[in-house]
Amino acid sequence: LFLLANKSCQICKTTKPNHKKGFVVDHCHETGLARGILCAHCNASLGGFKDDISILKNAIEYLTT
């Protein structure tokens, strides 16, 4: 994957993968297609939000109030 060259998380931009195996390849659970390279924290966060944009928007609203 070409994004590996950056060696940083596509969301938080950290250069530390926070996982013993390094960065993870994030994928769409509906299509199976790769989306990008993420650190373990961002990958787990997307999973926790079930890849649901409306839940992510609610989280942003919560954090900004």
C-alpha positions as CSV (number, residue, x, y, z in Angstrom):
1,L,0.0,0.0,0.0
2,F,1.5,3.3,-1.0
3,L,0.5,5.0,2.3
4,L,3.1,2.9,4.1
5,A,5.7,5.3,2.8
6,N,4.4,8.0,5.0
7,K,4.8,5.8,8.2
8,S,2.1,7.8,10.0
9,C,-1.5,7.3,10.9
10,Q,-3.9,8.8,8.3
11,I,-6.2,10.1,11.1
12,C,-4.0,11.4,14.0
13,K,-0.7,11.6,12.1
14,T,1.3,9.9,14.8
15,T,4.4,8.1,13.7
16,K,4.1,5.6,16.6
17,P,1.8,2.8,15.6
18,N,1.0,1.8,19.3
19,H,0.9,-1.9,18.2
20,K,3.6,-4.5,18.4
21,K,3.1,-5.4,14.8
22,G,3.2,-1.7,13.6
23,F,0.5,0.2,11.7
24,V,-2.7,-1.6,10.6
25,V,-4.4,-1.5,7.2
26,D,-7.9,-0.2,7.8
27,H,-10.6,-1.5,5.5
28,C,-14.3,-1.0,4.8
29,H,-16.3,-3.7,6.4
30,E,-18.9,-3.5,3.7
31,T,-16.6,-3.7,0.6
32,G,-13.5,-5.2,2.1
33,L,-11.4,-2.5,0.3
34,A,-8.4,-0.9,2.1
35,R,-8.9,2.7,3.2
36,G,-5.6,3.6,4.7
37,I,-3.0,3.0,7.3
38,L,-3.9,3.7,11.0
39,C,-2.4,3.4,14.4
40,A,-3.9,0.9,16.7
41,H,-5.8,3.6,18.7
42,C,-7.5,5.2,15.7
43,N,-8.3,1.8,14.2
44,A,-9.9,0.6,17.5
45,S,-11.8,3.9,17.7
46,L,-13.3,3.6,14.3
47,G,-14.4,0.1,15.2
48,G,-15.9,1.3,18.4
49,F,-17.9,3.8,16.5
50,K,-19.0,1.0,14.1
51,D,-17.7,3.1,11.1
52,D,-20.9,5.1,11.6
53,I,-20.5,8.8,10.6
54,S,-23.6,9.9,12.6
55,I,-22.0,8.4,15.8
56,L,-18.7,10.1,15.0
57,K,-20.6,13.4,14.5
58,N,-22.3,12.9,17.9
59,A,-18.9,12.3,19.5
60,I,-17.5,15.5,18.0
61,E,-20.6,17.4,19.3
62,Y,-20.1,15.9,22.7
63,L,-16.4,16.9,22.8
64,T,-17.1,20.5,21.7
65,T,-19.8,21.2,24.3
